[in-house]
Amino acid sequence: MSTETALDQLKQLTETGLAAIAEASDAAALEALRVQYLGRKSELNGILRGLKDLPPELKGVVGKESNLAKKALESALKERQESLGGGDGASETDPTLPGVRPPVGHEHLLTSTSELILDVFRGLGFSIARGPDVEDDYHNFEALNIPKDHPARDMQDTFFAAEDIVLRTHTSPVQIRTMKKTPPPIRMVFPGRVYRRETPDATHSSEFHQIELLYVDHGVTMRDLKGVLTQFAQQVFGDDVDVRFRPSYFPFVEPGAEVDISCFLCKGSGCRVCKQSGWIEILGSGMVHPNVFRHVGYDPETVTGYAAGMGVERIAMLRHGIPDIRLFFENDLRFLFQF
Ligand code: FA5
C-alpha cells in the first residue's frame, strides 16, 4: 500500500464516519456507528493493525494520521451522544427504576439543642440577638466589672488575637452591646460560640457554645430569675426535675447563683453522673451588677435585671447521656446519626 492510498483511505473513512455520526438520531444508531468505525473489525483498526508491516518511512506518517482520525471520530461520537441527551448508549433511561437517593445530612445535635432552648425562651417572651466572636477587652471584661489585673480574669483562660482583642470567653459581652444600643426594658437571649484556653477533657472543650439570658426592667427581682429558670429547667429536662439555686460569684452579678438540677439518672439519690451529690450544675446566673449598668449608661437606682449563661454542650450531654464533650466535635457520623 502506498502512502497516498493509505492516507486517502483514512481521509475517506473519517469524512463518511463524521457525516454519519452527525446524522445519527439515537443512542442505538450511535453505538452501531461506533462499532462500524472504531470497533475491532473496523477499517481504521485494520489500518492500525497493518502499521507494523509498513516500511519505516510510511509507518510514522500513516500512524500519525490514523491516530488523528481515531481521535476525531471518538470526540464526534461523544459530542453527538451528549447532544442526544447523554446516556452510555447501552441503556435507555428506564423511568420505572427506583431513583438513586443522595445521602442527606441532618441537623447537628448542638443545633437542635440550641433551638430547643431558644424555643423555650421564645415562649417566655424573649427575643434573640447575636454578637461577634472576636471581642475587645472592654466588652469581654472591663464593662462586665472585671477590670485589668482583677483576679477574676483568671476564671476564664483567654485566647488573645492582639493586645486588647480576644476570642470571647463567654456570651456575656453581648449583654453590654445590647444595653448600649437599646433602652430598657430588655428581654433577650444571646446564643453563640465561645473560646477558652483549656485543656480538653470529657467535660471541657476549648471551643463550646453558650446561651446568655438578659432581662432588665423596673422592679425585676431574684424571684423572677428563679421563676424563669425553673420553667426553663422543667421544659428542657422534664416536669419532675428539681431546681436548686446555690450562691456563687461572678463579677458582673450581685448576688450570683449557680443553678443545679436534680440528677436525671438517680433522681437525687446519688450516682456516677452526679458524683454522688444528687445534683448537676447547669448554669451561672444572678442580678445584674450596678457597675455593669453604669458602664452602659443605665441608672442602677431605677432599673434592675437578671442575667444567666448556660453551656449548650453540657445540656445536650445531660439530656442524652453523652459521656464525653469531644464527641460533638469529632464529626463521626456513627455518633451524629444517632440523634
Ligand atoms: C460564665 O461564662 C458566665 N458568663 C455565666 C453567667 C452569665 C453568670 C450571666 C452570671 C450571669 P461559667 O464560666 O461558669 O460562667 O460558664 C457557664 C457555663 O458554660 C457552665 O455552666 C458550663 O455549662 C459551660 N462551660 C464552661 N466552661 C466550659 C468548657 N470548657 N467546655 C464546655 N462547657 C463549658
Residues whose N, C-alpha, C, O or C-beta is under 5 A from the ligand:
A	BS01	FA5	T169 H170 S172 E198 T203 H204 S205 F208 F250 V253 I282 L283 G284 S285 G286 A307 A308 G309 M310 G311 R314
